[in-house]
Amino acid sequence: MVAFIIWSIAGCCFILLGIFSFISKKPIGFWANVKMFEVNDIRQYNNAMGKLWCSFGILFIVLGLPLLYGQNSPLVIISILGTMFETIVYMIIYTQVIERKYNTARQKKD
């Protein structure tokens, strides 16, 4: 039970980041320690990022449900592998959809 509560708090942090994205006036970055690219429509970009982070947080919490069966349950592998798969999918969504759509410099190249 404690593990699921901690897991859910981490998921809520992602949801809060998404909510902050919706109200932010500056573009919200995805990668840590990377200079943010020039965004052509900050409001739409932040809305896309808000949806991305909120959905990530919700799915993250759902993937933590097997922790309710106990930490030694074999179902915990669903949480571990599911989170790994979820993270990879969201990185692909960011780079192939959101960044491609809102990166001004990248649009000039294409």
C-alpha positions in Angstrom: 0.0 0.0 0.0 2.8 2.4 0.9 4.5 1.7 -2.4 1.3 2.5 -4.4 0.9 5.8 -2.5 4.5 6.9 -3.3 3.9 5.8 -6.9 0.7 7.8 -7.1 2.4 10.9 -5.6 5.0 10.7 -8.4 2.2 10.4 -10.9 0.4 13.4 -9.4 3.7 15.4 -9.9 3.5 14.6 -13.7 -0.2 15.7 -13.7 0.8 19.0 -11.9 3.4 19.6 -14.5 0.8 19.1 -17.1 -1.5 21.6 -15.4 1.4 24.1 -15.1 1.9 23.6 -18.9 -1.6 24.7 -19.6 -1.2 28.0 -17.7 2.4 28.8 -18.6 3.3 31.7 -20.8 6.8 30.3 -21.7 7.3 27.0 -23.6 7.6 24.0 -21.4 10.6 21.8 -22.2 10.6 18.1 -22.3 14.2 17.1 -22.0 16.3 18.0 -19.0 19.3 20.3 -19.5 18.5 21.0 -23.2 18.0 24.5 -24.6 14.4 25.0 -25.6 13.9 25.4 -29.4 12.0 28.4 -30.8 8.3 27.6 -30.7 5.9 29.0 -33.4 2.7 28.9 -31.3 3.5 28.8 -27.5 -0.2 28.5 -26.4 -0.9 25.5 -28.7 2.5 23.9 -27.8 1.9 24.2 -24.1 -1.6 22.8 -24.5 -0.1 19.8 -26.3 2.5 19.4 -23.6 -0.1 19.7 -20.9 -2.1 16.9 -22.5 1.1 14.8 -22.8 2.1 15.3 -19.2 -1.4 14.8 -17.7 -2.0 11.6 -19.7 1.5 10.4 -18.8 0.7 10.9 -15.1 -2.7 9.2 -15.3 -1.3 6.2 -17.1 1.6 6.1 -14.7 -0.8 5.9 -11.7 -2.8 3.1 -13.5 0.4 1.2 -14.1 1.1 1.3 -10.4 -2.1 -0.6 -9.5 -0.4 -4.0 -9.4 1.6 -2.6 -6.4 -1.6 -2.9 -4.3 -1.2 -6.7 -4.5 2.1 -6.4 -2.5 5.6 -5.6 -3.4 6.5 -9.3 -3.7 3.7 -10.0 -6.2 4.8 -11.1 -9.6 2.3 -8.5 -11.0 4.8 -5.8 -10.2 6.6 -6.6 -13.5 3.6 -5.0 -15.2 4.3 -1.8 -13.4 8.0 -1.9 -14.3 7.8 -2.9 -17.9 4.7 -0.8 -18.5 6.4 2.3 -17.2 9.4 1.6 -19.4 7.2 1.1 -22.5 5.1 4.2 -21.6 8.2 6.4 -21.3 9.5 5.3 -24.7 6.2 5.8 -26.4 5.8 9.3 -24.9 9.4 10.2 -26.0 8.4 9.1 -29.6 5.2 11.1 -29.4 7.1 14.2 -28.3 9.8 14.0 -30.9 7.8 12.8 -33.9 4.6 14.8 -33.3 4.9 17.7 -30.9 8.4 18.9 -31.6 8.0 18.4 -35.4 4.8 20.4 -35.4 5.9 23.4 -33.2 9.7 23.7 -33.8 10.1 26.8 -36.1 13.7 25.9 -37.1 12.8 22.3 -37.9 9.9 23.4 -40.1 12.2 25.7 -42.2 14.5 22.6 -42.9 11.6 20.4 -43.9 
